């Protein structure tokens, strides 16, 4: 796997990371952190994720509560629900610390 951090000030809503997997497939991931139910997705981010939902477009949210944290992975199809309903939206995958990164990447690759 190879990751490239995208810094796009020109095209709003483009996800933060472009991933190339072991088979040569591309994946886009928007990265978010929160310590409450609300996930701060902009309208541009929701529009991009929704438009590209049939591809491999994801939102990874790190939720931190006290000393505990978890990673919640959502498909692009869930972007609007995630913006409106926050973490009560059912994730595709939820991983507690220590994070099982192979399962995280396997989930993305199997889209």
Buried (B, 14 or more C-beta within 10 A) or exposed (E): EEEEEEEEEEEEBBBBBBBEBEEEEEBBBBEBEBEEEEBEBEEEBBBBBBEBBEBBBBBBBBBEEEEEBBBBBBBBBBBBBBBEBBBEBEBBBBBEEEEBEEEBBEBBBEB
